[in-house]
Amino acid sequence: MPLVALAVAALAIGFEHLVQWKFGPMGIIAFVALTIGIKAKNTVIGGIGAVILVMLLAQSG
């Protein structure tokens, strides 16, 4: 089980660096808001983070 947790943590950190590289600080803010919203089961914060990420994805495409 610790190996799975380590792998998930490594993937999360890798994804965070990818978002920061591609979308800059606003991408990190959106990713953090989405993560906090999911962990706290707060739909408002999670929704705000998701909307910002979608807007960044639509802008880059």
C-alpha positions in Angstrom: 0.0 0.0 0.0 2.8 2.5 0.7 4.1 1.9 -2.9 0.7 2.9 -4.3 0.5 6.0 -2.2 4.0 6.9 -3.3 3.1 6.4 -6.9 0.0 8.5 -6.6 1.9 11.3 -4.9 4.6 11.2 -7.7 1.8 11.4 -10.3 0.2 14.3 -8.5 3.5 16.2 -8.3 4.2 15.5 -11.9 0.8 16.8 -13.0 1.2 19.9 -10.9 4.5 20.7 -12.6 3.0 20.1 -16.0 0.1 22.5 -15.2 2.6 25.1 -13.9 4.8 24.8 -17.0 1.9 25.0 -19.4 -0.5 27.5 -17.7 1.7 29.4 -15.3 0.6 30.6 -11.8 -3.1 30.8 -12.7 -3.1 27.1 -13.6 -1.6 26.2 -10.2 -4.2 28.4 -8.4 -6.9 26.6 -10.3 -5.4 23.1 -9.6 -5.1 23.9 -5.9 -8.7 25.3 -5.7 -10.0 22.1 -7.4 -8.0 19.9 -5.1 -9.1 21.7 -2.0 -12.7 21.7 -3.1 -12.6 17.9 -3.7 -10.9 17.1 -0.4 -13.1 19.5 1.6 -16.2 18.4 -0.3 -16.9 22.0 -1.1 -18.5 22.3 -4.5 -18.1 26.1 -4.8 -14.3 26.0 -4.4 -14.0 22.9 -6.6 -16.2 24.4 -9.2 -14.2 27.6 -9.3 -11.0 25.7 -9.8 -12.6 23.5 -12.5 -14.0 26.5 -14.4 -10.6 28.2 -14.3 -8.9 25.1 -15.6 -11.4 24.7 -18.4 -11.0 28.4 -19.4 -7.2 27.9 -19.5 -7.6 24.8 -21.6 -10.0 26.5 -24.0 -7.7 29.4 -24.3 -4.6 27.3 -25.2 -6.5 25.2 -27.8 
